[in-house]
Amino acid sequence: MARYLKKGISQEEKDVAEVEVRKTVEGILDDIKVRGDAALEDYSEKFDNWRPEEFRLSRTEIDSCYDQVTKQNIEDITFAQKQVRGFAEIQKAALVDVEQETLPGVVLGHKNIPVNSVGCYVPGGKYPMVASAHMSVVTAKVAGVKRIIACAPPYEGKPSSAIVVAQDMAGANEIYCLGGVQAMGAMALGTENIAPVDMLVGPGNAYVAEAKRQLFGRVGIDLLAGPTETLIIADDTVDGELCAADLLGQAEHGPTSPAVLLTNSEALALQTMKEVDRQLKILSTGEVAGQAWDVYGQVIVCDSYEEMLSEADRIASEHVQVMTRDPDYFLNNMTNYGALFLGPETNVSYGDKVIGTNHTLPTKGAGRYTGGLWVGKFIKTHTYQRITEAASIEVGKYCSRLCELEGFAGHKEQADIRLRRYAGISQG
C-alpha cells in the first residue's frame, strides 16, 4: 500500500484557492468586454506596471530587440526552433486527408484544415519563457495557421528582448507586450485595436489557465495548462541527488508547482528529501522552489512497480520522469500523463527548452482525457460526402424508416423526396 512520507496541500485547500481565482478572472474578462482597450491599459498598469502607448510592438521595436540579444542567443533559439519545427512536421505528416467509397456510389471523406487565427501566450513575468514561443508559434506555423498573434508580459519593466526575438523568428504576425488575464481576454474577445482570434494556446499561471477555461466556447483552446507539475518515478538505480535536482528543476517555476517523488525504495525517498533540503540552500531560485516543495511537494513510497503504475495514473501528472530498471514498463502501461521522459539520461528541462517535443502539456489531471499541444491541435478535421442517385435510393430507404422510428417527420421527408424523385418510390 502506498505510504506518504510527505504530503502536499489538500484538495479542499486547492478548491478554496480556485474559487478566488475564478472570481477574479471573471471580473477582469467582464470589464474587458465592456471597456476594451481602456481596461487592458488599467490592468496592465495594475498587474505589470506597464502602460505603453501601444501594446503591439512596431517593426522598429522588434528589430531593436535583436540588438539586445547575443549571437549565441540567436544560434540557440534557431537550434531549438529547428527541433520543434522538425518534430511538428513529422507529426503533421501523420495527418492525412481521406476519401473512400464505403458503399457502391457512396463516397465519404475528411479534410484537415488549419484554424484561421490563433493567439499564442508566452509567460514571462517571473522568467522570460523564450521556449513557449517556439512551442506555440512554430507549431501553429507548421500547421498552416494564417494569422498568429503572440502576447507576453513585460519583463523587468519592458518587453523581453529574448521573447520578442523568439516570437518573431518563429513567425508571429503580430507581437504584443501584454500579459496575464488581460492578454487572454484581448486575444479572445477583441478590442478596438486587437482583432479577436479563433483559438488560444500556451501555458500560464492559475489565472491564465482559468481565463482560458472561461473563454472556451467563445474560442477554442489547446488545453488547460496551468502551473507546472512534475512526477518522478524512481527506484534504487538512481540516487537522491539526481532526483532532488529534477524535482526542484520544475518546482522553481512557481510557488504552486507540485513536485512528486514516487518510488519503491524508502532509502531513496529519505535520501532525496535530505538532498532537496541541501540543494534548496544553494539553488539561486531556492526561495520559490522551496515554497512549492513545502506546500505542494509529495513523497510516496510504494511496494511494487504495479503499485507505482497505479499511483502514477491516479496522479496524471503533466511531466513524468521515469528512472527505473525498466522504463519501458511505464511507457507500455501508463495511460494518464502529459509527457514521459524515459531514463536518467533525459529530463523535463530538455523537453521544456530544446529537444523538440512540445512543452505545453495538460495539468490538474487533464492527462486523463487529452494530450499536450501538437500540430494537430491547430487543425480541424472536417468530413464531407457525395453519392450517386442509385446510392441515394439505397441509403434513403434506411434513412426514411429510421427517421420514422425516431419521430422526425422533417428528416424523413428529406429522404422521401429523393426516393420519389430518383426511384418513384412513395414511402408510407
N, C-alpha and C positions, 0 to 999 in steps of 0.2 A: 504494500500500500504506500502511495506517495506521502512523503513526510516533508513538511516545510521547516527548513532551518531559518528562513527569513521570509516574512510575509510583507506584501505591499499594501497600499491603500485599499480599503474595502470598496465593493461595488456601490454600496449606499453612499459613501462619500463622493465617489465619482459622479453619481446621479445628481447629487446636490449641486456640484460644480457645473454640470452640464446645463442645469436649469438656468443658472445665472448667465452662462454664455449664450444660451438660446434667446433669452430676453434682450440682451444687449445687441445681438446681431439683428434681431427682428426690428428693433428701434432704428438702427442705422439704415437698414435697407428701406424701411418705410420713408425715412427722411430723404434718401436719395431719389426715390420715386417722385417725391413732391418737389424738391428743390434742385435736383440735378447737380450741375457743376458747383453751385454755391455750397451745397452740402459736402461735396468732395473736398473743397478748399478748407472748410471748417474742420472736418475730421482729420484731414491730412496734417493740419496745423496742431490739432489736439493730440494726436497719437504719435506723429513723426516729426513735429516741429518743422514742417515743410509746407510752404505756401508759395509756390512759384507762379509766375505769370501764366505759364502753360505747363501742363503735366506732360504733354507729348514733347519728346526731345526732337529738336531740329537736326537736319543732316550735319550742320556745323557742330552742334553739341555732341553728336555721336562720333564724328571724326576726331574731336578733341579728346575723347576718351581713349582712342588708340595711342595718343601721345603720352598717356599716363600709365600705360602698362609696358612691361618689358618685352623684348623679342622672345625671350624664353616663355613668358606667359602666352604669347600668341602661338608659339610652337606647341605648347602643352594643350591649349584649347583645341588647336587643329587636330592633334592626335586623338583627344577624347571624342571630338565630334565625328571623326572618321570611324571610330569604333562603333559609336551609337548608330551612325548612318548605315554602316555596313550590316549590322545585325537587323536593323529595321528593314533594310532592303531584302534580306533573307526571309524575314517574316512576311513581308508583302508578297513575295513570290509564292507563298503558300496559299494566298487568297486568289482564287481564280473564278472567273465568270463561268457559269454552266448553262447548257441548253440541251434538253434531252426529249426525244419523243417517248412519252410514257405509255401511251395507247395509240393505236392507229389514228393518225390525224390530230393528236394532242401533243403540242409542244410546250413544255414548261422550262423556265429558266430563271436565273437570277443574275443581277449585275451588282458589282461592288463600286459604290460611288462615294467619293470623299465628301465630308462635311464642307460646306462652303466657307465658313468663317469660324475661327477658334481664338479664344482668349487664353493665353498661357501665363500662369502666375509663377513667379520666381521669388521664393522667400529671400530676404536679405537684410532684415533689421538687426538681427543679432550677429549673423555671419553672412558674408556675401556668397550666396549659394549658386556659384557660377554653373555648377553641374546641372542644376534644374533647367537652365536654358537649353542645354544640349538635349535633355530628356524629353522636353515638350516641343520646343520649336523645331528641332531637327527631325523628330519623328513625324510631326504634322506635315512638314515639308515633303518627306518621303512619301507620305500618304497621298499627297496631291492637294492639300488644302489651299484654296486660292488666297484667302486673307488671314494672316496670322498676326495678332497683336500680342504684345508682351508687356506685362507690368511687373515692376519690382519696387519695393520701398526704398527711400533714401538710406544710405549707409554713411554714418558719421557726418550727417548734415548735407549730403549732396548725392547725386546719382552715383552708384557704384560703377567705376570705370570698367572693372573686370566683367561685371554682369552685362553692362551695355555692350561691350565688345563681343561677348559670347552670344548675346541675343542677335546682334547684327550679323555676325559671322554665320549664325545658324539659319538666317534668312527671314527674320521677323519683318513684316511690312510696316508696322507702327510700333514704336517703343515709348512707353510711358514710365515716368518715375512716380509711382503711386502704389501704396501698399495696403495690406490688410483687407478688412471687410469692405472698405470704400472702393478698393480696386475691383473686387469681385462684383460689387453692385454696379459699378460703372460699366464693366465689360458686358454684364448680362442684361442690365436694364437700359443702358444707354443714357447719354446726357445731351446737352446742347452741342457739345464738341466731340463726343465719342459715340460712334455708331455701335449699336449692340452686336454681339456675336451669337452664333448658334450653339456654342459649346464652351464650357470652361474646363481647363485641365491644370494639373500641377499640385504639389504638396503645400502644406502650410500648417500654422498652429491650430489650436482648437477653434478659434474664431473664424479662420479662413475655411476650415472644414465644415463648420456649421453654416456658414454663408452659402457654400456650395449645396449643402443639403436643403436649405430653404429655397434656393433658386432653381433646384432641379424641377423640371417640368416646364418652366418658362424657357430654360435652356437645357441642353444635355450636359452631363458631367462625365469625367472619366471614372471616378470612384471617390469614396471618402478617404482621403489620405491626410490624416491628422498627425499629431505628434509621433515621432519615430518610436518604433518598438523593435526590440531585438531579443531573440531567444537563442541561447547556446545549448546544444545537446552534446554532451561530452562524457567520455569515460576515462579510465586511467591511462590511456595512451597519450594524453596531453597533461600539461601542468597548470597550476593555478595562475602563474604569471601571464601565460598566453590568454587564458580565459578572462582574467581581470582586464587585460588590455582591450580585449574585444567587447566586453560589456561596457566599459567606460567610453570606448570609442563611439558608441551610439548614445549613451546617457548624456554626453556633453551637448547634444542637440538642444536640450531644454529641460527645465525642472519637472516636466510632466512626461518624460520619456521613459517608459517601462523597459527594464533590462532584467532578463530572467536567465538563471542557470538551471538546467535540467540535467541531472546526472545519476548514474547508478553507483557512484563512488562517494561515500561520505567524506573520505580523506581528501578527495579533490575539492569537494564543496567547502570544507573548512579552510583548505589552503587558499582557495580562490577568494573567500571572504577576507582572509588576512591580507592577501595581495591587493584587493580593492582598497582597503584602508591605507596601505603603504603608498599605492600609486596615486591616490587622491591628494596626498600631501605634496607630490612633485609635479602633477599634471597642471599645466597652465590654465586649463578650463575646469579645474577640480571643483571650484565652488558650485558651478552649475551642475556638473556631473554628480557631485556629492548630494545635492538636493534631490535629483532624480533617483539616485540609488537609495537614499534614505527613505523616501516616501513611496516610490514605485518599484524598487528592486525586490526580486524574489530569488530564493534558492530552494530548489525542490529536489529531494533525493528519492529515487525510485529503486525497485528491486530488480528490474529486468529491462531489456530493450523493448519488450512488448508494452510494458507499463509506461516507459518514456514516450513511445509512439502514441499511446492513448492520451497522455497528458499534452503532448505537443499538438495533436489535432484539436484538443479541447481549447487550448490557448489560442491557436490560429494566429500566430504572430506574423507581423509584417516581414521581418527578416529572420531566417532560421539558419544558424551556422551549425553544421554537423561535424564534430571532430571525434569520431569513434573508429573502432577497428573496421567496421563495415558501413560506411556512409551510404552506400547504395541501398541498404535495407530501408533507410528512411526515404530515399528518392523513390523507391519502388512501392512504398506503402503509405506514405503521408498523403493526405488529401486536402488539408486546410493550412495554407500559408501564403505569404506574398511571394517570396523568392527563397530558394535554397542555395546555400554556399557549402559545397561538399569538400571536406578535408581541411586540415590545418594550413595548407598552402595558400588557400584563398581566404577572403574575409569580406565583410559587408562594405568596408571602405572601397574596395576595388569596384564593387557593384555601384556604390554611390557616385563614384567620381569618373571612372575611366574605362572599364572593361568592355562595355557595350550593351549589357542588359539594362533595362530601364529601372530607375530608382524610385519612380512614383508607384507606390505599392499600397495594397489595402491594409487598413489598420482597424482596431476595435472589433476584431473578429470577422471582418468583411471577407477575409480569405476563404470563408466557408461557402461564398457564393460568387466571388469574382476574382479574377487575376488582376495583375497590375496594368499600368499604361503600356500600350504597344501600338504598333502602326494600325492594327485592326480596330482600335477604339475610335479612330478618326474616320473610319469607313463604314458606310451604311450598306447593308445587303438588301436589295430590293428585288422582289420577284415579278415575273410577267408571264403571260400565257397567250398562245394563239392556237386556234383549232379550225378544222375544216367543217363544212356543213354536215358531212356524214358523221363526224365526231360529235358535233353539237347535238345531233339527233340521239346518238347513243348515250352521251352523258346527260342530256336533257331529261330522258325518261327517269333516270335515277334521281336527278335533282328535283323533278316535279313531285315525285312520291315522298321524298324526304322532307321537302318543304311543307307538304300537306300534313305529314306526321307531326311537325312542329307548330302547325297552325299559322304559318307565314304565307298569307294569300298573295301578297305582292311579290315575294320571292318566287312563289310557284308560277305566277304569271310570266315572270322573266324567262323561265324555262319553257312554259307552254306556248308562248308566242313564237318561239323559234321552232318548236315541234310542228306547229300549224304551218309555218311558212316553208320550212325545209322538207317536211315529210307529209304534210297534210294530215297530221295526227291531232285529234282533239282529245285532250286529257280530261277525265271527269273530275 
